């Protein structure tokens, strides 16, 4: 890997990491506030692929379980 690729990877990580961590913290706090039994797992799920995890969390907790 040359120097250009290394610097690009570092720049991407510096942008992506805070977004993923913020998303995970928000999902964790929201799930805990709403009384979810598995709020810790929701937080871990939030560390993966933004904003897909957030969209999935909102769909599952607010739309699917609201109908039941």
Predicted model as a PDB file, atoms N, CA, C, CB and O in Angstrom, pLDDT in the B-factor column:
MODEL        1                                                                  
ATOM      1  N   UNK A   1       0.850  -1.169   0.000  1.00 62.00           N  
ATOM      2  CA  UNK A   1       0.000   0.000   0.000  1.00 62.00           C  
ATOM      3  C   UNK A   1       0.898   1.234   0.000  1.00 62.00           C  
ATOM      4  CB  UNK A   1      -0.968  -0.003   1.223  1.00 62.00           C  
ATOM      5  O   UNK A   1       1.787   1.369   0.840  1.00 62.00           O  
ATOM      6  N   UNK A   2       0.660   2.099  -0.921  1.00 72.00           N  
ATOM      7  CA  UNK A   2       1.503   3.290  -0.989  1.00 72.00           C  
ATOM      8  C   UNK A   2       1.022   4.377  -0.023  1.00 72.00           C  
ATOM      9  CB  UNK A   2       1.527   3.835  -2.419  1.00 72.00           C  
ATOM     10  O   UNK A   2      -0.006   4.215   0.636  1.00 72.00           O  
ATOM     11  N   UNK A   3       1.752   5.463   0.059  1.00 72.00           N  
ATOM     12  CA  UNK A   3       1.470   6.526   1.019  1.00 72.00           C  
ATOM     13  C   UNK A   3       0.123   7.178   0.752  1.00 72.00           C  
ATOM     14  CB  UNK A   3       2.567   7.574   0.981  1.00 72.00           C  
ATOM     15  O   UNK A   3      -0.591   7.522   1.694  1.00 72.00           O  
ATOM     16  N   UNK A   4      -0.233   7.353  -0.506  1.00 73.00           N  
ATOM     17  CA  UNK A   4      -1.523   7.974  -0.843  1.00 73.00           C  
ATOM     18  C   UNK A   4      -2.669   7.130  -0.312  1.00 73.00           C  
ATOM     19  CB  UNK A   4      -1.663   8.158  -2.371  1.00 73.00           C  
ATOM     20  O   UNK A   4      -3.613   7.669   0.265  1.00 73.00           O  
ATOM     21  N   UNK A   5      -2.605   5.828  -0.493  1.00 87.00           N  
ATOM     22  CA  UNK A   5      -3.668   4.946  -0.024  1.00 87.00           C  
ATOM     23  C   UNK A   5      -3.756   4.937   1.490  1.00 87.00           C  
ATOM     24  CB  UNK A   5      -3.449   3.537  -0.537  1.00 87.00           C  
ATOM     25  O   UNK A   5      -4.855   4.897   2.044  1.00 87.00           O  
ATOM     26  N   UNK A   6      -2.617   4.974   2.170  1.00 88.00           N  
ATOM     27  CA  UNK A   6      -2.624   4.986   3.633  1.00 88.00           C  
ATOM     28  C   UNK A   6      -3.273   6.252   4.160  1.00 88.00           C  
ATOM     29  CB  UNK A   6      -1.200   4.859   4.179  1.00 88.00           C  
ATOM     30  O   UNK A   6      -4.064   6.196   5.101  1.00 88.00           O  
ATOM     31  N   UNK A   7      -2.956   7.378   3.575  1.00 89.00           N  
ATOM     32  CA  UNK A   7      -3.539   8.630   4.049  1.00 89.00           C  
ATOM     33  C   UNK A   7      -5.032   8.688   3.752  1.00 89.00           C  
ATOM     34  CB  UNK A   7      -2.830   9.824   3.409  1.00 89.00           C  
ATOM     35  O   UNK A   7      -5.800   9.248   4.534  1.00 89.00           O  
ATOM     36  N   UNK A   8      -5.444   8.117   2.636  1.00 90.00           N  
ATOM     37  CA  UNK A   8      -6.865   8.074   2.322  1.00 90.00           C  
ATOM     38  C   UNK A   8      -7.619   7.197   3.309  1.00 90.00           C  
ATOM     39  CB  UNK A   8      -7.079   7.568   0.901  1.00 90.00           C  
ATOM     40  O   UNK A   8      -8.708   7.561   3.754  1.00 90.00           O  
ATOM     41  N   UNK A   9      -7.060   6.062   3.653  1.00 90.00           N  
ATOM     42  CA  UNK A   9      -7.686   5.161   4.618  1.00 90.00           C  
ATOM     43  C   UNK A   9      -7.798   5.840   5.979  1.00 90.00           C  
ATOM     44  CB  UNK A   9      -6.885   3.848   4.736  1.00 90.00           C  
ATOM     45  O   UNK A   9      -8.822   5.717   6.651  1.00 90.00           O  
ATOM     46  N   UNK A  10      -6.768   6.544   6.382  1.00 92.00           N  
ATOM     47  CA  UNK A  10      -6.793   7.243   7.668  1.00 92.00           C  
ATOM     48  C   UNK A  10      -7.856   8.336   7.670  1.00 92.00           C  
ATOM     49  CB  UNK A  10      -5.412   7.846   7.981  1.00 92.00           C  
ATOM     50  O   UNK A  10      -8.566   8.505   8.661  1.00 92.00           O  
ATOM     51  N   UNK A  11      -7.973   9.074   6.577  1.00 93.00           N  
ATOM     52  CA  UNK A  11      -8.995  10.125   6.481  1.00 93.00           C  
ATOM     53  C   UNK A  11     -10.398   9.530   6.555  1.00 93.00           C  
ATOM     54  CB  UNK A  11      -8.829  10.921   5.175  1.00 93.00           C  
ATOM     55  O   UNK A  11     -11.269  10.080   7.230  1.00 93.00           O  
ATOM     56  N   UNK A  12     -10.621   8.426   5.876  1.00 92.00           N  
ATOM     57  CA  UNK A  12     -11.936   7.778   5.904  1.00 92.00           C  
ATOM     58  C   UNK A  12     -12.262   7.295   7.314  1.00 92.00           C  
ATOM     59  CB  UNK A  12     -11.981   6.595   4.911  1.00 92.00           C  
ATOM     60  O   UNK A  12     -13.389   7.458   7.782  1.00 92.00           O  
ATOM     61  N   UNK A  13     -11.279   6.702   7.989  1.00 93.00           N  
ATOM     62  CA  UNK A  13     -11.501   6.239   9.358  1.00 93.00           C  
ATOM     63  C   UNK A  13     -11.772   7.385  10.316  1.00 93.00           C  
ATOM     64  CB  UNK A  13     -10.307   5.449   9.840  1.00 93.00           C  
ATOM     65  O   UNK A  13     -12.590   7.257  11.226  1.00 93.00           O  
ATOM     66  N   UNK A  14     -11.090   8.505  10.115  1.00 96.00           N  
ATOM     67  CA  UNK A  14     -11.321   9.660  10.984  1.00 96.00           C  
ATOM     68  C   UNK A  14     -12.709  10.262  10.794  1.00 96.00           C  
ATOM     69  CB  UNK A  14     -10.270  10.719  10.726  1.00 96.00           C  
ATOM     70  O   UNK A  14     -13.231  10.911  11.700  1.00 96.00           O  
ATOM     71  N   UNK A  15     -13.296  10.055   9.651  1.00 95.00           N  
ATOM     72  CA  UNK A  15     -14.658  10.527   9.403  1.00 95.00           C  
ATOM     73  C   UNK A  15     -15.682   9.490   9.850  1.00 95.00           C  
ATOM     74  CB  UNK A  15     -14.852  10.854   7.916  1.00 95.00           C  
ATOM     75  O   UNK A  15     -16.675   9.835  10.492  1.00 95.00           O  
ATOM     76  N   UNK A  16     -15.450   8.230   9.518  1.00 94.00           N  
ATOM     77  CA  UNK A  16     -16.434   7.175   9.767  1.00 94.00           C  
ATOM     78  C   UNK A  16     -16.529   6.776  11.236  1.00 94.00           C  
ATOM     79  CB  UNK A  16     -16.096   5.964   8.945  1.00 94.00           C  
ATOM     80  O   UNK A  16     -17.628   6.524  11.731  1.00 94.00           O  
ATOM     81  N   UNK A  17     -15.424   6.715  11.927  1.00 95.00           N  
ATOM     82  CA  UNK A  17     -15.426   6.243  13.316  1.00 95.00           C  
ATOM     83  C   UNK A  17     -16.315   7.091  14.237  1.00 95.00           C  
ATOM     84  CB  UNK A  17     -14.007   6.233  13.852  1.00 95.00           C  
ATOM     85  O   UNK A  17     -17.127   6.524  14.967  1.00 95.00           O  
ATOM     86  N   UNK A  18     -16.194   8.421  14.233  1.00 95.00           N  
ATOM     87  CA  UNK A  18     -17.084   9.207  15.107  1.00 95.00           C  
ATOM     88  C   UNK A  18     -18.563   9.073  14.741  1.00 95.00           C  
ATOM     89  CB  UNK A  18     -16.689  10.669  15.054  1.00 95.00           C  
ATOM     90  O   UNK A  18     -19.425   9.098  15.620  1.00 95.00           O  
ATOM     91  N   UNK A  19     -18.854   8.933  13.461  1.00 95.00           N  
ATOM     92  CA  UNK A  19     -20.251   8.762  13.041  1.00 95.00           C  
ATOM     93  C   UNK A  19     -20.804   7.450  13.586  1.00 95.00           C  
ATOM     94  CB  UNK A  19     -20.370   8.796  11.496  1.00 95.00           C  
ATOM     95  O   UNK A  19     -21.911   7.420  14.123  1.00 95.00           O  
ATOM     96  N   UNK A  20     -20.049   6.375  13.452  1.00 95.00           N  
ATOM     97  CA  UNK A  20     -20.503   5.072  13.941  1.00 95.00           C  
ATOM     98  C   UNK A  20     -20.625   5.053  15.459  1.00 95.00           C  
ATOM     99  CB  UNK A  20     -19.548   3.976  13.486  1.00 95.00           C  
ATOM    100  O   UNK A  20     -21.572   4.477  15.995  1.00 95.00           O  
ATOM    101  N   UNK A  21     -19.686   5.670  16.152  1.00 96.00           N  
ATOM    102  CA  UNK A  21     -19.742   5.695  17.615  1.00 96.00           C  
ATOM    103  C   UNK A  21     -20.927   6.522  18.095  1.00 96.00           C  
ATOM    104  CB  UNK A  21     -18.436   6.256  18.196  1.00 96.00           C  
ATOM    105  O   UNK A  21     -21.623   6.118  19.026  1.00 96.00           O  
ATOM    106  N   UNK A  22     -21.164   7.663  17.480  1.00 96.00           N  
ATOM    107  CA  UNK A  22     -22.310   8.496  17.855  1.00 96.00           C  
ATOM    108  C   UNK A  22     -23.620   7.771  17.592  1.00 96.00           C  
ATOM    109  CB  UNK A  22     -22.284   9.823  17.091  1.00 96.00           C  
ATOM    110  O   UNK A  22     -24.546   7.840  18.400  1.00 96.00           O  
ATOM    111  N   UNK A  23     -23.698   7.080  16.472  1.00 96.00           N  
ATOM    112  CA  UNK A  23     -24.899   6.315  16.140  1.00 96.00           C  
ATOM    113  C   UNK A  23     -25.126   5.216  17.178  1.00 96.00           C  
ATOM    114  CB  UNK A  23     -24.783   5.705  14.722  1.00 96.00           C  
ATOM    115  O   UNK A  23     -26.252   5.024  17.638  1.00 96.00           O  
ATOM    116  N   UNK A  24     -24.076   4.500  17.546  1.00 96.00           N  
ATOM    117  CA  UNK A  24     -24.198   3.415  18.517  1.00 96.00           C  
ATOM    118  C   UNK A  24     -24.633   3.937  19.882  1.00 96.00           C  
ATOM    119  CB  UNK A  24     -22.873   2.665  18.644  1.00 96.00           C  
ATOM    120  O   UNK A  24     -25.473   3.326  20.543  1.00 96.00           O  
ATOM    121  N   UNK A  25     -24.066   5.064  20.306  1.00 97.00           N  
ATOM    122  CA  UNK A  25     -24.439   5.648  21.599  1.00 97.00           C  
ATOM    123  C   UNK A  25     -25.894   6.094  21.593  1.00 97.00           C  
ATOM    124  CB  UNK A  25     -23.525   6.835  21.937  1.00 97.00           C  
ATOM    125  O   UNK A  25     -26.619   5.868  22.562  1.00 97.00           O  
ATOM    126  N   UNK A  26     -26.322   6.727  20.504  1.00 97.00           N  
ATOM    127  CA  UNK A  26     -27.715   7.180  20.437  1.00 97.00           C  
ATOM    128  C   UNK A  26     -28.685   5.989  20.465  1.00 97.00           C  
ATOM    129  CB  UNK A  26     -27.942   8.020  19.161  1.00 97.00           C  
ATOM    130  O   UNK A  26     -29.680   6.018  21.189  1.00 97.00           O  
ATOM    131  N   UNK A  27     -28.396   4.952  19.685  1.00 96.00           N  
ATOM    132  CA  UNK A  27     -29.265   3.767  19.661  1.00 96.00           C  
ATOM    133  C   UNK A  27     -29.290   3.106  21.030  1.00 96.00           C  
ATOM    134  CB  UNK A  27     -28.790   2.758  18.589  1.00 96.00           C  
ATOM    135  O   UNK A  27     -30.359   2.729  21.509  1.00 96.00           O  
ATOM    136  N   UNK A  28     -28.131   2.956  21.670  1.00 97.00           N  
ATOM    137  CA  UNK A  28     -28.037   2.349  23.002  1.00 97.00           C  
ATOM    138  C   UNK A  28     -28.894   3.132  24.005  1.00 97.00           C  
ATOM    139  CB  UNK A  28     -26.557   2.301  23.477  1.00 97.00           C  
ATOM    140  O   UNK A  28     -29.711   2.548  24.717  1.00 97.00           O  
ATOM    141  N   UNK A  29     -28.705   4.443  24.055  1.00 97.00           N  
ATOM    142  CA  UNK A  29     -29.454   5.274  25.004  1.00 97.00           C  
ATOM    143  C   UNK A  29     -30.946   5.244  24.732  1.00 97.00           C  
ATOM    144  CB  UNK A  29     -28.957   6.707  24.954  1.00 97.00           C  
ATOM    145  O   UNK A  29     -31.746   5.179  25.666  1.00 97.00           O  
ATOM    146  N   UNK A  30     -31.329   5.289  23.471  1.00 96.00           N  
ATOM    147  CA  UNK A  30     -32.742   5.274  23.124  1.00 96.00           C  
ATOM    148  C   UNK A  30     -33.381   3.930  23.482  1.00 96.00           C  
ATOM    149  CB  UNK A  30     -32.925   5.568  21.632  1.00 96.00           C  
ATOM    150  O   UNK A  30     -34.488   3.885  24.019  1.00 96.00           O  
ATOM    151  N   UNK A  31     -32.684   2.853  23.184  1.00 94.00           N  
ATOM    152  CA  UNK A  31     -33.228   1.529  23.506  1.00 94.00           C  
ATOM    153  C   UNK A  31     -33.346   1.341  25.016  1.00 94.00           C  
ATOM    154  CB  UNK A  31     -32.343   0.422  22.904  1.00 94.00           C  
ATOM    155  O   UNK A  31     -34.320   0.760  25.493  1.00 94.00           O  
ATOM    156  N   UNK A  32     -32.377   1.821  25.757  1.00 95.00           N  
ATOM    157  CA  UNK A  32     -32.428   1.713  27.220  1.00 95.00           C  
ATOM    158  C   UNK A  32     -33.560   2.558  27.778  1.00 95.00           C  
ATOM    159  CB  UNK A  32     -31.090   2.143  27.846  1.00 95.00           C  
ATOM    160  O   UNK A  32     -34.268   2.128  28.689  1.00 95.00           O  
ATOM    161  N   UNK A  33     -33.737   3.761  27.237  1.00 95.00           N  
ATOM    162  CA  UNK A  33     -34.804   4.655  27.693  1.00 95.00           C  
ATOM    163  C   UNK A  33     -36.182   4.065  27.410  1.00 95.00           C  
ATOM    164  CB  UNK A  33     -34.673   6.023  27.020  1.00 95.00           C  
ATOM    165  O   UNK A  33     -37.113   4.256  28.193  1.00 95.00           O  
ATOM    166  N   UNK A  34     -36.315   3.359  26.305  1.00 91.00           N  
ATOM    167  CA  UNK A  34     -37.595   2.762  25.938  1.00 91.00           C  
ATOM    168  C   UNK A  34     -37.847   1.424  26.615  1.00 91.00           C  
ATOM    169  CB  UNK A  34     -37.665   2.588  24.454  1.00 91.00           C  
ATOM    170  O   UNK A  34     -38.909   0.829  26.431  1.00 91.00           O  
ATOM    171  N   UNK A  35     -36.884   0.942  27.395  1.00 90.00           N  
ATOM    172  CA  UNK A  35     -37.096  -0.282  28.156  1.00 90.00           C  
ATOM    173  C   UNK A  35     -36.835  -1.570  27.402  1.00 90.00           C  
ATOM    174  CB  UNK A  35     -38.466  -0.304  28.651  1.00 90.00           C  
ATOM    175  O   UNK A  35     -37.376  -2.614  27.765  1.00 90.00           O  
ATOM    176  N   UNK A  36     -36.035  -1.522  26.380  1.00 89.00           N  
ATOM    177  CA  UNK A  36     -35.703  -2.731  25.625  1.00 89.00           C  
ATOM    178  C   UNK A  36     -34.835  -3.648  26.481  1.00 89.00           C  
ATOM    179  CB  UNK A  36     -34.977  -2.374  24.300  1.00 89.00           C  
ATOM    180  O   UNK A  36     -33.920  -3.189  27.164  1.00 89.00           O  
ATOM    181  N   UNK A  37     -35.129  -4.946  26.439  1.00 89.00           N  
ATOM    182  CA  UNK A  37     -34.330  -5.907  27.204  1.00 89.00           C  
ATOM    183  C   UNK A  37     -32.930  -6.047  26.631  1.00 89.00           C  
ATOM    184  CB  UNK A  37     -35.016  -7.269  27.228  1.00 89.00           C  
ATOM    185  O   UNK A  37     -31.986  -6.349  27.362  1.00 89.00           O  
ATOM    186  N   UNK A  38     -32.788  -5.832  25.344  1.00 91.00           N  
ATOM    187  CA  UNK A  38     -31.524  -6.064  24.653  1.00 91.00           C  
ATOM    188  C   UNK A  38     -30.884  -4.759  24.182  1.00 91.00           C  
ATOM    189  CB  UNK A  38     -31.739  -6.991  23.468  1.00 91.00           C  
ATOM    190  O   UNK A  38     -30.371  -4.677  23.066  1.00 91.00           O  
ATOM    191  N   UNK A  39     -30.920  -3.750  25.033  1.00 93.00           N  
ATOM    192  CA  UNK A  39     -30.368  -2.448  24.639  1.00 93.00           C  
ATOM    193  C   UNK A  39     -28.871  -2.522  24.365  1.00 93.00           C  
ATOM    194  CB  UNK A  39     -30.639  -1.412  25.723  1.00 93.00           C  
ATOM    195  O   UNK A  39     -28.368  -1.793  23.510  1.00 93.00           O  
ATOM    196  N   UNK A  40     -28.144  -3.395  25.077  1.00 94.00           N  
ATOM    197  CA  UNK A  40     -26.709  -3.546  24.840  1.00 94.00           C  
ATOM    198  C   UNK A  40     -26.440  -4.081  23.434  1.00 94.00           C  
ATOM    199  CB  UNK A  40     -26.089  -4.480  25.889  1.00 94.00           C  
ATOM    200  O   UNK A  40     -25.527  -3.616  22.752  1.00 94.00           O  
ATOM    201  N   UNK A  41     -27.230  -5.049  23.008  1.00 94.00           N  
ATOM    202  CA  UNK A  41     -27.069  -5.605  21.660  1.00 94.00           C  
ATOM    203  C   UNK A  41     -27.432  -4.583  20.589  1.00 94.00           C  
ATOM    204  CB  UNK A  41     -27.931  -6.860  21.496  1.00 94.00           C  
ATOM    205  O   UNK A  41     -26.810  -4.544  19.528  1.00 94.00           O  
ATOM    206  N   UNK A  42     -28.446  -3.753  20.867  1.00 94.00           N  
ATOM    207  CA  UNK A  42     -28.782  -2.686  19.921  1.00 94.00           C  
ATOM    208  C   UNK A  42     -27.614  -1.723  19.776  1.00 94.00           C  
ATOM    209  CB  UNK A  42     -30.045  -1.928  20.377  1.00 94.00           C  
ATOM    210  O   UNK A  42     -27.329  -1.247  18.677  1.00 94.00           O  
ATOM    211  N   UNK A  43     -26.938  -1.437  20.887  1.00 94.00           N  
ATOM    212  CA  UNK A  43     -25.774  -0.544  20.829  1.00 94.00           C  
ATOM    213  C   UNK A  43     -24.647  -1.129  19.995  1.00 94.00           C  
ATOM    214  CB  UNK A  43     -25.269  -0.248  22.229  1.00 94.00           C  
ATOM    215  O   UNK A  43     -24.018  -0.417  19.213  1.00 94.00           O  
ATOM    216  N   UNK A  44     -24.390  -2.413  20.156  1.00 94.00           N  
ATOM    217  CA  UNK A  44     -23.363  -3.071  19.349  1.00 94.00           C  
ATOM    218  C   UNK A  44     -23.773  -3.075  17.881  1.00 94.00           C  
ATOM    219  CB  UNK A  44     -23.118  -4.515  19.843  1.00 94.00           C  
ATOM    220  O   UNK A  44     -22.944  -2.843  17.000  1.00 94.00           O  
ATOM    221  N   UNK A  45     -25.047  -3.336  17.619  1.00 94.00           N  
ATOM    222  CA  UNK A  45     -25.549  -3.307  16.249  1.00 94.00           C  
ATOM    223  C   UNK A  45     -25.359  -1.923  15.632  1.00 94.00           C  
ATOM    224  CB  UNK A  45     -27.031  -3.707  16.213  1.00 94.00           C  
ATOM    225  O   UNK A  45     -25.142  -1.804  14.426  1.00 94.00           O  
ATOM    226  N   UNK A  46     -25.440  -0.889  16.446  1.00 93.00           N  
ATOM    227  CA  UNK A  46     -25.269   0.473  15.957  1.00 93.00           C  
ATOM    228  C   UNK A  46     -23.852   0.800  15.506  1.00 93.00           C  
ATOM    229  CB  UNK A  46     -25.673   1.429  17.016  1.00 93.00           C  
ATOM    230  O   UNK A  46     -23.635   1.795  14.815  1.00 93.00           O  
ATOM    231  N   UNK A  47     -22.884  -0.031  15.891  1.00 93.00           N  
ATOM    232  CA  UNK A  47     -21.500   0.194  15.469  1.00 93.00           C  
ATOM    233  C   UNK A  47     -21.255  -0.228  14.030  1.00 93.00           C  
ATOM    234  CB  UNK A  47     -20.554  -0.550  16.381  1.00 93.00           C  
ATOM    235  O   UNK A  47     -20.180   0.019  13.484  1.00 93.00           O  
ATOM    236  N   UNK A  48     -22.232  -0.856  13.419  1.00 89.00           N  
ATOM    237  CA  UNK A  48     -22.069  -1.358  12.057  1.00 89.00           C  
ATOM    238  C   UNK A  48     -22.842  -0.486  11.080  1.00 89.00           C  
ATOM    239  CB  UNK A  48     -22.535  -2.821  11.954  1.00 89.00           C  
ATOM    240  O   UNK A  48     -23.938  -0.016  11.388  1.00 89.00           O  
ATOM    241  N   UNK A  49     -22.290  -0.281   9.948  1.00 86.00           N  
ATOM    242  CA  UNK A  49     -22.821   0.409   8.773  1.00 86.00           C  
ATOM    243  C   UNK A  49     -23.863   1.499   9.043  1.00 86.00           C  
ATOM    244  CB  UNK A  49     -23.414  -0.585   7.878  1.00 86.00           C  
ATOM    245  O   UNK A  49     -25.049   1.225   9.225  1.00 86.00           O  
ATOM    246  N   UNK A  50     -23.385   2.721   9.062  1.00 87.00           N  
ATOM    247  CA  UNK A  50     -24.264   3.877   9.190  1.00 87.00           C  
ATOM    248  C   UNK A  50     -24.806   4.227   7.810  1.00 87.00           C  
ATOM    249  CB  UNK A  50     -23.514   5.093   9.824  1.00 87.00           C  
ATOM    250  O   UNK A  50     -24.075   4.053   6.835  1.00 87.00           O  
ATOM    251  N   UNK A  51     -25.955   4.677   7.672  1.00 91.00           N  
ATOM    252  CA  UNK A  51     -27.057   4.811   8.601  1.00 91.00           C  
ATOM    253  C   UNK A  51     -27.990   3.592   8.591  1.00 91.00           C  
ATOM    254  CB  UNK A  51     -27.838   6.056   8.279  1.00 91.00           C  
ATOM    255  O   UNK A  51     -29.102   3.660   9.114  1.00 91.00           O  
ATOM    256  N   UNK A  52     -27.547   2.498   8.008  1.00 93.00           N  
ATOM    257  CA  UNK A  52     -28.398   1.306   7.912  1.00 93.00           C  
ATOM    258  C   UNK A  52     -28.854   0.779   9.257  1.00 93.00           C  
ATOM    259  CB  UNK A  52     -27.672   0.222   7.187  1.00 93.00           C  
ATOM    260  O   UNK A  52     -30.011   0.383   9.405  1.00 93.00           O  
ATOM    261  N   UNK A  53     -27.967   0.766  10.238  1.00 93.00           N  
ATOM    262  CA  UNK A  53     -28.335   0.270  11.563  1.00 93.00           C  
ATOM    263  C   UNK A  53     -29.367   1.184  12.206  1.00 93.00           C  
ATOM    264  CB  UNK A  53     -27.094   0.155  12.462  1.00 93.00           C  
ATOM    265  O   UNK A  53     -30.293   0.703  12.859  1.00 93.00           O  
ATOM    266  N   UNK A  54     -29.225   2.471  12.034  1.00 94.00           N  
ATOM    267  CA  UNK A  54     -30.177   3.426  12.591  1.00 94.00           C  
ATOM    268  C   UNK A  54     -31.548   3.274  11.945  1.00 94.00           C  
ATOM    269  CB  UNK A  54     -29.666   4.855  12.410  1.00 94.00           C  
ATOM    270  O   UNK A  54     -32.568   3.284  12.635  1.00 94.00           O  
ATOM    271  N   UNK A  55     -31.576   3.135  10.645  1.00 93.00           N  
ATOM    272  CA  UNK A  55     -32.847   2.944   9.935  1.00 93.00           C  
ATOM    273  C   UNK A  55     -33.513   1.651  10.382  1.00 93.00           C  
ATOM    274  CB  UNK A  55     -32.624   2.927   8.408  1.00 93.00           C  
ATOM    275  O   UNK A  55     -34.720   1.626  10.624  1.00 93.00           O  
ATOM    276  N   UNK A  56     -32.736   0.580  10.494  1.00 93.00           N  
ATOM    277  CA  UNK A  56     -33.283  -0.706  10.931  1.00 93.00           C  
ATOM    278  C   UNK A  56     -33.815  -0.606  12.356  1.00 93.00           C  
ATOM    279  CB  UNK A  56     -32.212  -1.809  10.839  1.00 93.00           C  
ATOM    280  O   UNK A  56     -34.888  -1.132  12.651  1.00 93.00           O  
ATOM    281  N   UNK A  57     -33.089   0.053  13.231  1.00 94.00           N  
ATOM    282  CA  UNK A  57     -33.535   0.217  14.620  1.00 94.00           C  
ATOM    283  C   UNK A  57     -34.862   0.961  14.680  1.00 94.00           C  
ATOM    284  CB  UNK A  57     -32.474   0.965  15.444  1.00 94.00           C  
ATOM    285  O   UNK A  57     -35.781   0.545  15.385  1.00 94.00           O  
ATOM    286  N   UNK A  58     -34.961   2.051  13.947  1.00 92.00           N  
ATOM    287  CA  UNK A  58     -36.198   2.835  13.962  1.00 92.00           C  
ATOM    288  C   UNK A  58     -37.361   2.036  13.381  1.00 92.00           C  
ATOM    289  CB  UNK A  58     -36.013   4.142  13.177  1.00 92.00           C  
ATOM    290  O   UNK A  58     -38.469   2.073  13.916  1.00 92.00           O  
ATOM    291  N   UNK A  59     -37.115   1.322  12.299  1.00 92.00           N  
ATOM    292  CA  UNK A  59     -38.181   0.506  11.716  1.00 92.00           C  
ATOM    293  C   UNK A  59     -38.658  -0.568  12.684  1.00 92.00           C  
ATOM    294  CB  UNK A  59     -37.702  -0.141  10.421  1.00 92.00           C  
ATOM    295  O   UNK A  59     -39.861  -0.767  12.853  1.00 92.00           O  
ATOM    296  N   UNK A  60     -37.730  -1.249  13.309  1.00 91.00           N  
ATOM    297  CA  UNK A  60     -38.095  -2.348  14.201  1.00 91.00           C  
ATOM    298  C   UNK A  60     -38.771  -1.846  15.469  1.00 91.00           C  
ATOM    299  CB  UNK A  60     -36.864  -3.163  14.563  1.00 91.00           C  
ATOM    300  O   UNK A  60     -39.809  -2.378  15.862  1.00 91.00           O  
ATOM    301  N   UNK A  61     -38.209  -0.839  16.112  1.00 89.00           N  
ATOM    302  CA  UNK A  61     -38.737  -0.419  17.403  1.00 89.00           C  
ATOM    303  C   UNK A  61     -39.944   0.503  17.324  1.00 89.00           C  
ATOM    304  CB  UNK A  61     -37.671   0.254  18.169  1.00 89.00           C  
ATOM    305  O   UNK A  61     -40.775   0.501  18.232  1.00 89.00           O  
ATOM    306  N   UNK A  62     -40.058   1.275  16.280  1.00 86.00           N  
ATOM    307  CA  UNK A  62     -41.144   2.246  16.238  1.00 86.00           C  
ATOM    308  C   UNK A  62     -42.287   1.840  15.315  1.00 86.00           C  
ATOM    309  CB  UNK A  62     -40.611   3.573  15.810  1.00 86.00           C  
ATOM    310  O   UNK A  62     -43.430   2.236  15.546  1.00 86.00           O  
ATOM    311  N   UNK A  63     -42.008   1.071  14.291  1.00 82.00           N  
ATOM    312  CA  UNK A  63     -43.049   0.724  13.328  1.00 82.00           C  
ATOM    313  C   UNK A  63     -43.540  -0.706  13.527  1.00 82.00           C  
ATOM    314  CB  UNK A  63     -42.532   0.902  11.906  1.00 82.00           C  
ATOM    315  O   UNK A  63     -44.744  -0.931  13.651  1.00 82.00           O  
ATOM    316  N   UNK A  64     -42.639  -1.662  13.560  1.00 77.00           N  
ATOM    317  CA  UNK A  64     -43.053  -3.070  13.661  1.00 77.00           C  
ATOM    318  C   UNK A  64     -43.628  -3.383  15.028  1.00 77.00           C  
ATOM    319  CB  UNK A  64     -41.874  -3.997  13.375  1.00 77.00           C  
ATOM    320  O   UNK A  64     -44.708  -3.966  15.117  1.00 77.00           O  
ATOM    321  N   UNK A  65     -42.925  -3.006  16.112  1.00 70.00           N  
ATOM    322  CA  UNK A  65     -43.429  -3.325  17.456  1.00 70.00           C  
ATOM    323  C   UNK A  65     -44.574  -2.427  17.869  1.00 70.00           C  
ATOM    324  CB  UNK A  65     -42.316  -3.215  18.473  1.00 70.00           C  
ATOM    325  O   UNK A  65     -45.334  -2.792  18.766  1.00 70.00           O  
ATOM    326  N   UNK A  66     -44.728  -1.290  17.263  1.00 66.00           N  
ATOM    327  CA  UNK A  66     -45.853  -0.411  17.565  1.00 66.00           C  
ATOM    328  C   UNK A  66     -47.159  -1.034  17.088  1.00 66.00           C  
ATOM    329  CB  UNK A  66     -45.650   0.967  16.916  1.00 66.00           C  
ATOM    330  O   UNK A  66     -48.204  -0.815  17.701  1.00 66.00           O  
ATOM    331  N   UNK A  67     -47.117  -1.809  15.999  1.00 60.00           N  
ATOM    332  CA  UNK A  67     -48.309  -2.449  15.467  1.00 60.00           C  
ATOM    333  C   UNK A  67     -48.794  -3.588  16.349  1.00 60.00           C  
ATOM    334  CB  UNK A  67     -48.042  -2.961  14.076  1.00 60.00           C  
ATOM    335  O   UNK A  67     -49.982  -3.910  16.342  1.00 60.00           O  
ATOM    336  N   UNK A  68     -47.883  -4.209  17.118  1.00 57.00           N  
ATOM    337  CA  UNK A  68     -48.249  -5.355  17.963  1.00 57.00           C  
ATOM    338  C   UNK A  68     -48.913  -4.927  19.238  1.00 57.00           C  
ATOM    339  CB  UNK A  68     -47.036  -6.182  18.289  1.00 57.00           C  
ATOM    340  O   UNK A  68     -49.281  -5.771  20.055  1.00 57.00           O  
TER     341      UNK A  68                                                      
ENDMDL                                                                          
END                                                                             
